[in-house]
Amino acid sequence: MQSFRDSIMFPLVLLVGGVVLFFLILFLTGHDPDEKPLTVFHWVLGGMLIGPGFGYLIRWRQKRDRSGV
């Protein structure tokens, strides 16, 4: 049986959680992307929150390809 960190759900949870947290931070700071565009700070923050999910997704894909499943 696979552990949770080795399943596809872990990267998906990280991706969704990062997106939700990014929008929550935008909401709490009162930033409205319709009024003014996102700054470099917002893009970097979004990448830091969403990026780990992509890293784990790549790692999961490589493990799956090596195991031949």
Buried (B, 14 or more C-beta within 10 A) or exposed (E): EEEEEBEEEBBBBBBEBBBEBBEEBBEEEEEEEEEEEEEEEBEEBBEEBBEBBBEBBEBBEEEEEEEEE
